[in-house]
Amino acid sequence: MKEKMLTLVAVFAIVLFGAISGVAQDPSAAQAAAPATGKATKPMKHHAMAAAASETVSGTITAVDTDKKIVVVSGSNGVPYDFTVGGATKITVGGSKGKLADLSGATNKQATVTFMAEKKRGDIAKSIEVTQ
């Protein structure tokens, strides 16, 4: 009985290993599972290594909270967008380099914000450009 059980486990392990290695080596299986969009598909990257695309919003600065490091810009459609300002955020006011504190006096002025949308931290401003 013990020998039959060991044989059964060994056969199961061999079949399982063969199936896994066969799928891993068959690129057509991955292509067959991909949706037919007519576009070339790229291999998926680990989520932490994937580069997120930056987005841009233009509108009016409606609020600045220097303590929380948040700038609120209302888009042309009136929708407010909250942006977190970090140490790497490039701020320009009227073509000159600026700081977050400089934006406090820029409420009701036009601004363009380039940002990265992140699930956990929200919208992180990469650059804020205020026009005079």
C-alpha positions as CSV (number, residue, x, y, z in Angstrom):
1,M,0.0,0.0,0.0
2,K,2.8,2.3,0.9
3,E,4.6,1.6,-2.4
4,K,1.4,2.4,-4.4
5,M,1.0,5.7,-2.6
6,L,4.6,6.7,-3.2
7,T,4.3,5.7,-6.9
8,L,1.1,7.7,-7.3
9,V,2.6,10.8,-5.6
10,A,5.7,10.5,-7.9
11,V,3.6,10.2,-11.0
12,F,1.5,13.2,-10.0
13,A,4.6,15.3,-9.3
14,I,6.1,14.4,-12.7
15,V,2.9,15.2,-14.6
16,L,2.5,18.5,-12.7
17,F,6.1,19.5,-13.3
18,G,5.8,18.6,-17.0
19,A,2.6,20.7,-17.4
20,I,4.1,23.7,-15.7
21,S,7.4,23.6,-17.7
22,G,5.5,23.0,-20.9
23,V,3.3,26.1,-20.4
24,A,6.2,28.2,-19.4
25,Q,8.1,27.3,-22.5
26,D,5.2,27.7,-25.0
27,P,5.0,31.3,-26.0
28,S,1.9,30.6,-28.2
29,A,-0.1,29.8,-25.0
30,A,0.5,33.3,-23.7
31,Q,-0.3,34.9,-27.1
32,A,-3.5,32.8,-27.4
33,A,-4.6,34.1,-24.0
34,A,-4.0,37.7,-24.9
35,P,-7.0,39.6,-26.3
36,A,-7.1,40.2,-30.1
37,T,-6.7,44.0,-30.2
38,G,-4.5,44.2,-33.3
39,K,-1.8,45.7,-31.1
40,A,1.5,44.1,-30.2
41,T,1.5,43.1,-26.6
42,K,4.4,43.7,-24.3
43,P,5.4,41.4,-21.4
44,M,3.9,42.4,-18.1
45,K,6.3,44.0,-15.6
46,H,6.1,43.7,-11.9
47,H,3.7,46.5,-10.7
48,A,6.5,48.1,-8.6
49,M,8.8,48.3,-11.7
50,A,6.1,49.5,-14.2
51,A,6.5,53.1,-15.2
52,A,3.3,55.0,-14.9
53,A,2.5,57.5,-17.5
54,S,2.3,61.1,-16.4
55,E,-0.8,63.2,-17.0
56,T,-1.5,66.9,-17.3
57,V,-4.3,69.1,-16.0
58,S,-4.7,72.8,-16.6
59,G,-6.9,75.1,-14.6
60,T,-7.2,77.6,-11.8
61,I,-5.5,77.2,-8.5
62,T,-8.3,77.3,-5.9
63,A,-6.4,76.3,-2.7
64,V,-3.0,75.7,-1.3
65,D,-2.3,73.9,2.0
66,T,1.4,74.3,2.8
67,D,1.2,72.2,6.0
68,K,-0.3,69.2,4.2
69,K,1.6,69.9,1.0
70,I,-1.5,69.9,-1.2
71,V,-2.5,72.1,-4.1
72,V,-6.0,72.1,-5.5
73,V,-6.5,73.0,-9.2
74,S,-10.0,73.3,-10.7
75,G,-10.0,72.2,-14.3
76,S,-11.8,73.9,-17.1
77,N,-14.8,71.7,-16.3
78,G,-15.0,73.0,-12.7
79,V,-13.8,69.7,-11.2
80,P,-11.2,70.2,-8.4
81,Y,-8.1,68.0,-8.5
82,D,-6.0,67.6,-5.3
83,F,-2.2,67.2,-5.9
84,T,0.4,66.2,-3.4
85,V,3.6,68.3,-3.6
86,G,6.8,66.5,-2.8
87,G,10.5,67.5,-2.7
88,A,10.9,66.4,-6.3
89,T,8.1,68.6,-7.5
90,K,9.3,71.3,-9.9
91,I,7.5,74.6,-9.3
92,T,7.7,77.6,-11.6
93,V,5.8,80.9,-11.1
94,G,5.9,83.3,-14.0
95,G,8.8,81.5,-15.6
96,S,10.9,81.6,-12.4
97,K,11.7,78.8,-10.0
98,G,9.4,78.8,-7.0
99,K,8.4,77.0,-3.8
100,L,5.2,75.6,-2.4
101,A,4.8,78.8,-0.3
102,D,4.9,80.9,-3.5
103,L,1.7,79.2,-4.6
104,S,-0.2,80.5,-1.6
105,G,-0.3,83.9,-3.3
106,A,-1.2,82.3,-6.7
107,T,-4.8,81.4,-5.9
108,N,-7.1,82.2,-8.8
109,K,-4.2,82.1,-11.3
110,Q,-3.9,79.7,-14.1
111,A,-1.7,76.6,-13.6
112,T,-0.6,73.5,-15.5
113,V,0.2,70.4,-13.4
114,T,2.0,67.4,-14.6
115,F,1.3,64.5,-12.2
116,M,1.5,60.8,-11.6
117,A,-1.7,59.0,-10.5
118,E,-0.9,56.5,-7.7
119,K,-3.5,54.3,-6.0
120,K,-2.2,54.6,-2.5
121,R,-0.8,58.1,-2.4
122,G,-3.1,59.9,-4.8
123,D,-2.0,62.3,-7.5
124,I,1.7,63.3,-7.1
125,A,2.7,66.5,-8.7
126,K,5.8,66.3,-10.8
127,S,5.6,69.9,-11.9
128,I,3.4,72.9,-11.3
129,E,3.7,75.8,-13.7
130,V,1.8,79.0,-12.8
131,T,1.3,81.6,-15.5
132,Q,1.1,85.3,-14.6
